[in-house]
Amino acid sequence: MSKKAKQYSATEKTKIVLETIKAEMTIAQISSKYGVHPTQIQAWKKRGIENLVNGFQIKPQSKDPDNQDLIKQLYEQIGQLSVERDWLKKNLHCLDLEIRKNMVDKDSHNLTIARQCDLLLINKSTYYYKPKGLTQKDLAIMQVIDEIYTEHPYFGARRMSKQLVPFGASQSVVRQ
């Protein structure tokens, strides 16, 4: 049969530690008197000096009971906000990318642009990207392609590229 270790209450531990601090008896004598190992008494003494009676309580109680209510309310609010944020993220993809990009507030002091992009499910590089637009040369080639296609709608890519060479379009531009 195994012998179960005795459990000491906070008041019993305090009593033993006070006797140790008074130094009327040696730790060995206190150990034999209470049936506690000397190493355990030393640990209790160290802990007792640091915390005194409150150090031996199982669960330290808050000094302000209103504080517990406030903490509970804050955790509930955090939970509610997390649920709402997750719901918004799940349904945000329905909005067009341009609408989401326009929702970013450049002047916000509360959220950085990177965080706003993250919340709106936009890559930061997508937000900052500015399209270059078409050059005059590209527009001229597109106009020629349109004219050739209007006259010969049955031309494929190879014939079309042969037709574009005299207009200054290189073969590599046409193949892209």
Beta strands, then each sheet from edge to edge (+ up, - down):
end
